[in-house]
């Protein structure tokens, strides 16, 4: 039988296109001629943080929910009801609450989100090791060659996975299935939330009228350049002479041409490089003193260092970020002698970078690690260093907090907050 249709409710499979499932009469049927052949998927959890909170608090099911904190902070994410009011991720909280005054604002609980994310990615990992995570709630998946192992083609495996996440975890995900990463991501955004979309040979026609800004690597500035050069839509790029695009934009021009035709040679890479990671916070009131700024900096260093250890990465490049009251951003970098992943090392570097900038008020502070390396690949030193000693201490603290809660061990500096 040639697979052309799958019911997302009862998992019926058929070799003909149909609108309703002949087994359970559901309209949630996926039909496509290439359903049995496509192997690359993009999975995206629907409004992840907000969905976790709504699952745990059923009384919020029909209420607009924003995940964020403080009127001077930003919205980390929001539910789909809040999005109907114009609220979106990274929107300043005062604007979000102005757009949706009746919204329920919940402070993010990242330990809970990490736990649920791990459950989802553990389930994906049971299907294939070829999983490239983009964040806690998003990943590319390559299911090539898994049909025998998992008892069905990738489309059926993904629909089973989607159903299991809903039934067992109580969250919904949207999935796009295609022949490559670019098309899979485009497909996953076609039918949100709780969607499952397939893009095959019809992709170039579907892409043609869409703006060039949806292409990976095309930000606001480059998008403006492309439009001024006469390439407003993906169809414009597809119709162009690739030699002209290469002449204008170098090797990037050829990539634009390939993407415009729905072609993407990037493989799903489980060990893809991350350039950096960071943590930041916006203050309820402007801060100017060293003591006030350092009090806000320390918990960010703890949070970032803990994540670095959990992810097995380290860095010798420390980045401090400050936002002034006029919204101008100041960034300073410091390169250390050895890669670090402890809060003490981060804080010492951050405090050194902060000192020259004192004297004016700020509304935000952030700390980051750049040029990440795998911690396991950092050469060991003959004699124990201050960083290696502190790493043992902070790793032990991680274990205690994991077992007894985040307040099991509290640094004295944290009590100043």
TIROVO-338374 format. One record per residue (C-alpha): residue in one letter; residue number from 1; z, y, x. Coordinates in Angstrom, 1 decimal, always signed. Last residue first. Example, Ala and Ser with C-alpha at 12.3 -4.5 7.8 and 13.67 -1.06 7.14 Angstrom:
<pts>
> s / 2 / +7.1 / -1.1 / +13.7
> a / 1 / +7.8 / -4.5 / +12.3
</pts>
This chain:
<pts>
> x / 417 / +47.1 / +41.1 / +18.3
> x / 416 / +49.6 / +41.1 / +21.1
> x / 415 / +50.6 / +37.5 / +20.5
> x / 414 / +47.2 / +36.4 / +21.9
> x / 413 / +48.3 / +37.6 / +25.4
> x / 412 / +51.2 / +35.1 / +25.3
> x / 411 / +48.7 / +32.3 / +25.0
> x / 410 / +49.2 / +30.1 / +21.9
> x / 409 / +49.4 / +26.2 / +22.0
> x / 408 / +49.8 / +24.3 / +18.7
> x / 407 / +48.2 / +27.3 / +16.8
> x / 406 / +44.7 / +25.7 / +16.8
> x / 405 / +46.0 / +22.5 / +15.1
> x / 404 / +48.0 / +19.5 / +16.3
> x / 403 / +45.4 / +17.0 / +17.6
> x / 402 / +42.4 / +19.3 / +18.4
> x / 401 / +44.8 / +22.0 / +19.6
> x / 400 / +46.5 / +19.5 / +22.0
> x / 399 / +43.2 / +18.3 / +23.3
> x / 398 / +41.9 / +21.8 / +23.9
> x / 397 / +45.1 / +22.7 / +25.6
> x / 396 / +44.5 / +19.8 / +28.1
> x / 395 / +41.0 / +21.2 / +28.7
> x / 394 / +42.6 / +24.6 / +29.3
> x / 393 / +45.0 / +23.3 / +31.9
> x / 392 / +42.4 / +21.2 / +33.8
> x / 391 / +40.0 / +24.1 / +33.8
> x / 390 / +42.7 / +26.3 / +35.2
> x / 389 / +43.0 / +24.2 / +38.2
> x / 388 / +39.2 / +23.9 / +38.6
> x / 387 / +38.8 / +27.7 / +38.3
> x / 386 / +41.6 / +28.5 / +40.8
> x / 385 / +39.8 / +26.2 / +43.3
> x / 384 / +40.7 / +22.6 / +44.5
> x / 383 / +39.4 / +21.9 / +47.9
> x / 382 / +36.2 / +20.0 / +48.7
> x / 381 / +34.2 / +21.6 / +45.9
> x / 380 / +32.4 / +19.7 / +43.2
> x / 379 / +28.7 / +20.7 / +42.7
> x / 378 / +28.0 / +21.8 / +39.1
> x / 377 / +25.7 / +19.2 / +37.5
> x / 376 / +28.3 / +18.0 / +35.0
> x / 375 / +28.8 / +21.5 / +33.8
> x / 374 / +25.1 / +21.7 / +32.7
> x / 373 / +23.9 / +25.2 / +33.5
> x / 372 / +23.7 / +28.4 / +31.4
> x / 371 / +21.9 / +31.4 / +32.6
> x / 370 / +24.1 / +33.9 / +30.7
> x / 369 / +27.6 / +33.6 / +29.4
> x / 368 / +28.7 / +36.3 / +26.9
> x / 367 / +31.6 / +38.6 / +25.9
> x / 366 / +31.5 / +41.0 / +23.0
> x / 365 / +33.2 / +44.3 / +22.0
> x / 364 / +32.6 / +46.5 / +18.9
> x / 363 / +33.6 / +49.9 / +17.5
> x / 362 / +34.1 / +51.8 / +20.8
> x / 361 / +35.8 / +55.0 / +21.6
> x / 360 / +35.3 / +56.8 / +24.9
> x / 359 / +37.4 / +56.8 / +28.1
> x / 358 / +36.9 / +53.4 / +29.5
> x / 357 / +33.4 / +52.2 / +30.6
> x / 356 / +34.2 / +51.7 / +34.3
> x / 355 / +37.1 / +49.3 / +33.4
> x / 354 / +35.3 / +47.0 / +31.0
> x / 353 / +33.3 / +45.1 / +33.6
> x / 352 / +36.5 / +44.2 / +35.5
> x / 351 / +38.2 / +43.2 / +32.2
> x / 350 / +35.2 / +41.0 / +31.3
> x / 349 / +35.3 / +39.2 / +34.7
> x / 348 / +39.1 / +38.5 / +34.4
> x / 347 / +38.7 / +37.5 / +30.8
> x / 346 / +35.9 / +35.0 / +31.5
> x / 345 / +37.8 / +33.5 / +34.3
> x / 344 / +40.9 / +33.1 / +32.2
> x / 343 / +39.0 / +31.8 / +29.2
> x / 342 / +37.6 / +28.9 / +31.3
> x / 341 / +34.0 / +27.7 / +31.6
> x / 340 / +32.9 / +29.0 / +35.1
> x / 339 / +29.9 / +28.7 / +37.4
> x / 338 / +30.7 / +29.7 / +41.0
> x / 337 / +30.5 / +32.9 / +43.1
> x / 336 / +30.4 / +35.1 / +40.0
> x / 335 / +27.6 / +37.3 / +38.8
> x / 334 / +28.6 / +40.3 / +36.7
> x / 333 / +26.7 / +41.9 / +33.9
> x / 332 / +27.2 / +45.1 / +31.9
> x / 331 / +25.9 / +46.0 / +28.4
> x / 330 / +26.3 / +49.3 / +26.5
> x / 329 / +25.0 / +49.5 / +22.9
> x / 328 / +24.5 / +52.8 / +21.1
> x / 327 / +25.9 / +52.7 / +17.5
> x / 326 / +27.2 / +56.3 / +17.6
> x / 325 / +30.7 / +54.9 / +17.6
> x / 324 / +29.9 / +52.9 / +20.8
> x / 323 / +29.0 / +49.3 / +20.9
> x / 322 / +30.2 / +47.3 / +23.9
> x / 321 / +28.8 / +44.1 / +25.4
> x / 320 / +30.1 / +42.3 / +28.5
> x / 319 / +27.9 / +39.7 / +30.2
> x / 318 / +29.2 / +37.1 / +32.6
> x / 317 / +26.7 / +35.2 / +34.9
> x / 316 / +28.2 / +32.2 / +36.8
> x / 315 / +27.7 / +29.9 / +33.9
> x / 314 / +29.1 / +26.6 / +32.5
> x / 313 / +27.9 / +24.0 / +29.9
> x / 312 / +29.4 / +20.8 / +28.5
> x / 311 / +29.0 / +21.8 / +24.9
> x / 310 / +32.7 / +21.4 / +24.2
> x / 309 / +33.6 / +23.2 / +27.4
> x / 308 / +31.3 / +26.1 / +26.6
> x / 307 / +32.7 / +26.2 / +23.1
> x / 306 / +36.2 / +26.4 / +24.3
> x / 305 / +35.2 / +29.1 / +26.8
> x / 304 / +33.6 / +31.2 / +24.1
> x / 303 / +36.6 / +31.0 / +21.7
> x / 302 / +39.2 / +31.7 / +24.4
> x / 301 / +37.1 / +34.6 / +25.8
> x / 300 / +36.7 / +36.1 / +22.3
> x / 299 / +40.5 / +35.7 / +21.8
> x / 298 / +41.0 / +37.8 / +25.0
> x / 297 / +38.6 / +40.7 / +24.3
> x / 296 / +40.4 / +42.1 / +21.3
> x / 295 / +43.6 / +42.6 / +23.2
> x / 294 / +41.6 / +43.8 / +26.2
> x / 293 / +40.1 / +46.6 / +24.0
> x / 292 / +43.5 / +47.8 / +22.8
> x / 291 / +45.1 / +47.7 / +26.2
> x / 290 / +42.2 / +49.5 / +27.9
> x / 289 / +42.4 / +52.3 / +25.4
> x / 288 / +39.5 / +53.6 / +23.3
> x / 287 / +39.4 / +51.6 / +20.1
> x / 286 / +37.7 / +52.5 / +16.8
> x / 285 / +39.3 / +51.0 / +13.7
> x / 284 / +38.5 / +47.8 / +11.8
> x / 283 / +37.0 / +46.5 / +15.0
> x / 282 / +33.8 / +44.5 / +15.3
> x / 281 / +33.9 / +41.2 / +17.1
> x / 280 / +31.8 / +39.3 / +19.6
> x / 279 / +31.1 / +35.9 / +21.0
> x / 278 / +28.3 / +34.8 / +23.3
> x / 277 / +26.0 / +32.0 / +24.4
> x / 276 / +23.2 / +31.9 / +27.0
> x / 275 / +19.7 / +30.8 / +28.1
> x / 274 / +19.8 / +27.5 / +26.2
> x / 273 / +17.5 / +24.8 / +27.7
> x / 272 / +16.2 / +22.0 / +25.6
> x / 271 / +17.9 / +18.6 / +26.1
> x / 270 / +16.9 / +17.0 / +22.8
> x / 269 / +13.3 / +18.2 / +23.2
> x / 268 / +11.0 / +17.9 / +20.2
> x / 267 / +7.7 / +18.4 / +21.9
> x / 266 / +5.7 / +21.7 / +21.9
> x / 265 / +2.0 / +21.2 / +21.5
> x / 264 / +1.6 / +23.4 / +18.4
> x / 263 / -1.6 / +23.5 / +16.3
> x / 262 / -1.7 / +25.1 / +12.8
> x / 261 / -4.9 / +27.0 / +13.5
> x / 260 / -3.0 / +30.3 / +13.8
> x / 259 / -0.7 / +28.5 / +16.2
> x / 258 / -3.6 / +27.6 / +18.5
> x / 257 / -4.9 / +31.2 / +18.5
> x / 256 / -1.5 / +32.7 / +19.1
> x / 255 / -1.0 / +30.2 / +22.0
> x / 254 / -4.3 / +31.3 / +23.5
> x / 253 / -3.3 / +35.0 / +23.3
> x / 252 / +0.1 / +34.2 / +25.0
> x / 251 / -1.9 / +33.1 / +28.0
> x / 250 / -3.0 / +36.7 / +28.5
> x / 249 / -2.6 / +39.1 / +25.6
> x / 248 / -5.7 / +41.1 / +25.4
> x / 247 / -8.1 / +39.0 / +27.5
> x / 246 / -6.6 / +35.8 / +26.1
> x / 245 / -7.2 / +37.1 / +22.5
> x / 244 / -10.7 / +38.1 / +23.3
> x / 243 / -11.4 / +34.7 / +24.8
> x / 242 / -9.9 / +33.0 / +21.7
> x / 241 / -12.6 / +34.7 / +19.6
> x / 240 / -10.8 / +35.8 / +16.4
> x / 239 / -11.0 / +34.0 / +13.0
> x / 238 / -7.7 / +32.2 / +13.5
> x / 237 / -6.0 / +35.5 / +14.5
> x / 236 / -7.2 / +37.3 / +11.4
> x / 235 / -6.1 / +34.3 / +9.3
> x / 234 / -2.6 / +34.7 / +10.7
> x / 233 / -2.6 / +38.1 / +9.2
> x / 232 / -2.4 / +41.7 / +10.5
> x / 231 / -4.6 / +41.2 / +13.5
> x / 230 / -6.6 / +44.4 / +13.8
> x / 229 / -5.2 / +45.7 / +17.2
> x / 228 / -2.7 / +47.9 / +15.4
> x / 227 / -1.5 / +44.8 / +13.5
> x / 226 / -1.1 / +42.9 / +16.8
> x / 225 / +0.9 / +45.7 / +18.4
> x / 224 / +3.2 / +46.1 / +15.3
> x / 223 / +3.9 / +42.3 / +15.5
> x / 222 / +4.6 / +42.6 / +19.2
> x / 221 / +7.3 / +45.2 / +18.5
> x / 220 / +8.8 / +43.4 / +15.5
> x / 219 / +8.9 / +40.0 / +17.2
> x / 218 / +6.1 / +37.5 / +17.6
> x / 217 / +7.5 / +34.6 / +19.7
> x / 216 / +7.3 / +32.1 / +16.9
> x / 215 / +4.7 / +33.2 / +14.3
> x / 214 / +6.2 / +34.6 / +11.0
> x / 213 / +5.4 / +38.2 / +12.1
> x / 212 / +1.6 / +37.4 / +12.0
> x / 211 / +1.7 / +38.0 / +8.2
> x / 210 / +0.6 / +35.1 / +5.9
> x / 209 / -2.8 / +35.1 / +4.3
> x / 208 / -4.2 / +32.4 / +6.7
> x / 207 / -1.1 / +30.1 / +6.8
> x / 206 / -1.9 / +28.1 / +3.6
> x / 205 / -5.5 / +27.6 / +4.7
> x / 204 / -4.5 / +26.6 / +8.2
> x / 203 / -1.9 / +24.1 / +6.7
> x / 202 / -4.2 / +22.0 / +4.5
> x / 201 / -4.4 / +19.3 / +7.2
> x / 200 / -0.8 / +18.4 / +6.6
> x / 199 / +2.3 / +20.3 / +5.4
> x / 198 / +5.0 / +18.6 / +3.5
> x / 197 / +7.9 / +20.2 / +1.6
> x / 196 / +11.4 / +19.0 / +0.7
> x / 195 / +13.6 / +21.5 / -0.9
> x / 194 / +17.3 / +21.7 / -1.7
> x / 193 / +17.2 / +25.6 / -1.4
> x / 192 / +14.6 / +26.6 / -0.5
> x / 191 / +11.0 / +25.4 / -1.2
> x / 190 / +8.6 / +26.8 / +1.4
> x / 189 / +11.1 / +27.4 / +4.2
> x / 188 / +11.1 / +23.8 / +5.4
> x / 187 / +7.3 / +23.8 / +5.5
> x / 186 / +7.2 / +26.7 / +8.0
> x / 185 / +9.7 / +24.9 / +10.2
> x / 184 / +7.6 / +21.7 / +10.1
> x / 183 / +4.4 / +23.6 / +10.8
> x / 182 / +5.8 / +25.1 / +14.0
> x / 181 / +7.4 / +21.8 / +15.2
> x / 180 / +4.3 / +19.6 / +14.8
> x / 179 / +2.6 / +17.1 / +12.5
> x / 178 / +4.5 / +18.1 / +9.4
> x / 177 / +7.7 / +17.5 / +7.3
> x / 176 / +9.9 / +20.3 / +6.2
> x / 175 / +13.4 / +19.7 / +5.0
> x / 174 / +15.9 / +21.7 / +3.0
> x / 173 / +19.6 / +20.7 / +3.0
> x / 172 / +22.2 / +20.5 / +0.3
> x / 171 / +26.0 / +19.9 / +0.8
> x / 170 / +28.4 / +17.5 / -0.9
> x / 169 / +29.0 / +15.4 / +2.2
> x / 168 / +28.5 / +12.0 / +0.7
> x / 167 / +26.1 / +12.5 / -2.2
> x / 166 / +24.2 / +15.6 / -0.9
> x / 165 / +24.0 / +14.5 / +2.7
> x / 164 / +23.0 / +10.9 / +1.6
> x / 163 / +20.2 / +12.3 / -0.6
> x / 162 / +18.8 / +14.4 / +2.3
> x / 161 / +19.0 / +11.4 / +4.6
> x / 160 / +17.2 / +9.1 / +2.1
> x / 159 / +14.5 / +11.7 / +1.8
> x / 158 / +14.2 / +11.9 / +5.5
> x / 157 / +13.9 / +8.2 / +6.0
> x / 156 / +11.2 / +8.0 / +3.2
> x / 155 / +9.2 / +10.7 / +4.9
> x / 154 / +9.7 / +9.2 / +8.3
> x / 153 / +8.1 / +5.8 / +7.2
> x / 152 / +10.3 / +2.9 / +6.2
> x / 151 / +13.0 / +0.5 / +7.2
> x / 150 / +14.9 / +2.4 / +9.9
> x / 149 / +14.0 / +0.3 / +13.0
> x / 148 / +10.6 / -0.7 / +11.7
> x / 147 / +9.5 / +2.9 / +10.9
> x / 146 / +11.1 / +4.6 / +13.9
> x / 145 / +8.0 / +5.0 / +16.1
> x / 144 / +7.8 / +8.8 / +15.7
> x / 143 / +10.8 / +10.2 / +13.9
> x / 142 / +10.9 / +13.5 / +15.8
> x / 141 / +13.6 / +15.9 / +14.4
> x / 140 / +13.9 / +19.7 / +14.7
> x / 139 / +17.3 / +21.1 / +14.0
> x / 138 / +19.3 / +23.6 / +11.9
> x / 137 / +22.9 / +24.0 / +10.6
> x / 136 / +25.2 / +24.2 / +13.6
> x / 135 / +22.4 / +25.9 / +15.6
> x / 134 / +19.0 / +25.1 / +17.1
> x / 133 / +19.5 / +21.4 / +17.6
> x / 132 / +16.6 / +19.3 / +19.0
> x / 131 / +16.8 / +15.7 / +17.8
> x / 130 / +14.9 / +12.9 / +19.4
> x / 129 / +17.7 / +10.3 / +19.5
> x / 128 / +16.4 / +8.9 / +16.2
> x / 127 / +17.8 / +7.6 / +12.8
> x / 126 / +21.5 / +7.2 / +13.7
> x / 125 / +21.3 / +10.7 / +15.3
> x / 124 / +20.5 / +12.2 / +12.0
> x / 123 / +23.7 / +10.8 / +10.5
> x / 122 / +25.7 / +12.1 / +13.5
> x / 121 / +24.0 / +15.4 / +13.0
> x / 120 / +25.3 / +15.7 / +9.5
> x / 119 / +28.8 / +14.7 / +10.3
> x / 118 / +28.8 / +17.0 / +13.3
> x / 117 / +27.8 / +19.9 / +11.1
> x / 116 / +30.6 / +19.2 / +8.7
> x / 115 / +33.2 / +19.3 / +11.6
> x / 114 / +31.6 / +22.4 / +13.2
> x / 113 / +31.8 / +24.2 / +9.8
> x / 112 / +35.5 / +23.4 / +9.4
> x / 111 / +36.3 / +24.6 / +12.9
> x / 110 / +34.2 / +27.7 / +12.3
> x / 109 / +36.4 / +29.0 / +9.4
> x / 108 / +34.6 / +32.2 / +8.5
> x / 107 / +36.6 / +34.9 / +6.6
> x / 106 / +35.7 / +34.7 / +2.9
> x / 105 / +34.4 / +37.7 / +0.9
> x / 104 / +34.0 / +37.1 / -2.9
> x / 103 / +31.2 / +39.4 / -4.1
> x / 102 / +31.8 / +41.7 / -7.1
> x / 101 / +30.6 / +44.8 / -5.2
> x / 100 / +27.2 / +43.3 / -4.4
> x / 99 / +24.9 / +46.0 / -2.8
> x / 98 / +27.9 / +48.2 / -1.8
> x / 97 / +29.7 / +45.1 / -0.6
> x / 96 / +26.8 / +44.1 / +1.6
> x / 95 / +26.4 / +47.7 / +2.9
> x / 94 / +30.1 / +47.9 / +3.9
> x / 93 / +29.9 / +44.5 / +5.4
> x / 92 / +27.1 / +45.4 / +7.8
> x / 91 / +24.1 / +43.1 / +7.2
> x / 90 / +23.9 / +40.3 / +9.9
> x / 89 / +22.8 / +37.7 / +7.3
> x / 88 / +21.5 / +39.0 / +4.0
> x / 87 / +22.6 / +40.8 / +0.8
> x / 86 / +19.9 / +42.0 / -1.5
> x / 85 / +21.6 / +41.3 / -4.8
> x / 84 / +19.6 / +38.1 / -5.2
> x / 83 / +21.0 / +37.1 / -1.7
> x / 82 / +24.5 / +37.1 / -3.2
> x / 81 / +23.5 / +34.3 / -5.6
> x / 80 / +21.8 / +32.4 / -2.7
> x / 79 / +25.1 / +32.3 / -0.8
> x / 78 / +25.9 / +34.5 / +2.1
> x / 77 / +25.8 / +34.5 / +5.9
> x / 76 / +27.6 / +36.0 / +8.9
> x / 75 / +28.0 / +39.2 / +7.0
> x / 74 / +28.9 / +42.0 / +9.4
> x / 73 / +32.2 / +43.7 / +10.4
> x / 72 / +33.3 / +47.2 / +9.6
> x / 71 / +34.6 / +46.3 / +6.2
> x / 70 / +36.5 / +43.4 / +7.6
> x / 69 / +35.3 / +39.8 / +7.7
> x / 68 / +32.3 / +37.7 / +7.0
> x / 67 / +31.1 / +34.9 / +4.7
> x / 66 / +29.8 / +36.4 / +1.5
> x / 65 / +30.0 / +34.6 / -1.8
> x / 64 / +28.3 / +35.5 / -5.1
> x / 63 / +30.1 / +33.6 / -7.9
> x / 62 / +28.7 / +30.7 / -9.9
> x / 61 / +30.2 / +27.9 / -7.8
> x / 60 / +33.3 / +29.9 / -6.7
> x / 59 / +35.7 / +27.9 / -8.9
> x / 58 / +34.5 / +24.8 / -7.1
> x / 57 / +36.4 / +25.8 / -4.0
> x / 56 / +35.7 / +23.2 / -1.3
> x / 55 / +32.0 / +22.9 / -2.1
> x / 54 / +31.8 / +26.7 / -2.4
> x / 53 / +33.2 / +27.1 / +1.1
> x / 52 / +30.9 / +24.6 / +2.6
> x / 51 / +27.9 / +26.2 / +0.8
> x / 50 / +28.9 / +29.6 / +2.1
> x / 49 / +28.9 / +28.4 / +5.7
> x / 48 / +25.6 / +26.5 / +5.3
> x / 47 / +23.4 / +28.8 / +3.2
> x / 46 / +21.1 / +25.8 / +2.8
> x / 45 / +21.2 / +23.4 / +5.8
> x / 44 / +17.9 / +23.4 / +7.6
> x / 43 / +16.0 / +20.3 / +8.7
> x / 42 / +12.7 / +20.6 / +10.5
> x / 41 / +10.6 / +17.4 / +10.7
> x / 40 / +8.0 / +15.8 / +12.9
> x / 39 / +6.6 / +12.4 / +11.9
> x / 38 / +3.6 / +12.8 / +9.6
> x / 37 / +1.5 / +9.7 / +8.8
> x / 36 / +2.9 / +8.1 / +5.7
> x / 35 / +2.9 / +11.3 / +3.6
> x / 34 / -0.6 / +12.2 / +4.7
> x / 33 / -2.1 / +12.1 / +1.2
> x / 32 / +0.8 / +14.1 / -0.3
> x / 31 / +3.1 / +13.7 / -3.2
> x / 30 / +6.8 / +14.4 / -3.3
> x / 29 / +8.4 / +13.6 / -6.6
> x / 28 / +11.4 / +15.6 / -8.1
> x / 27 / +10.0 / +15.5 / -11.6
> x / 26 / +12.2 / +12.6 / -12.5
> x / 25 / +11.0 / +10.0 / -15.1
> x / 24 / +13.2 / +7.3 / -13.5
> x / 23 / +10.6 / +4.6 / -12.6
> x / 22 / +7.3 / +6.2 / -13.3
> x / 21 / +8.4 / +9.3 / -11.3
> x / 20 / +6.7 / +12.4 / -12.8
> x / 19 / +4.0 / +14.6 / -11.3
> x / 18 / +2.0 / +11.7 / -9.8
> x / 17 / -0.3 / +11.1 / -6.8
> x / 16 / -1.0 / +7.4 / -6.2
> x / 15 / +0.2 / +4.9 / -3.6
> x / 14 / +3.8 / +4.7 / -4.8
> x / 13 / +7.4 / +4.8 / -3.7
> x / 12 / +10.5 / +5.0 / -5.8
> x / 11 / +13.4 / +6.6 / -4.0
> x / 10 / +15.5 / +7.0 / -7.2
> x / 9 / +16.0 / +10.8 / -7.0
> x / 8 / +13.6 / +12.1 / -4.3
> x / 7 / +10.8 / +10.1 / -5.8
> x / 6 / +8.2 / +9.3 / -3.1
> x / 5 / +4.4 / +9.6 / -3.3
> x / 4 / +1.3 / +8.9 / -1.2
> x / 3 / +2.2 / +5.7 / +0.7
> x / 2 / -0.9 / +3.5 / +1.3
> x / 1 / +0.0 / +0.0 / +0.0
</pts>
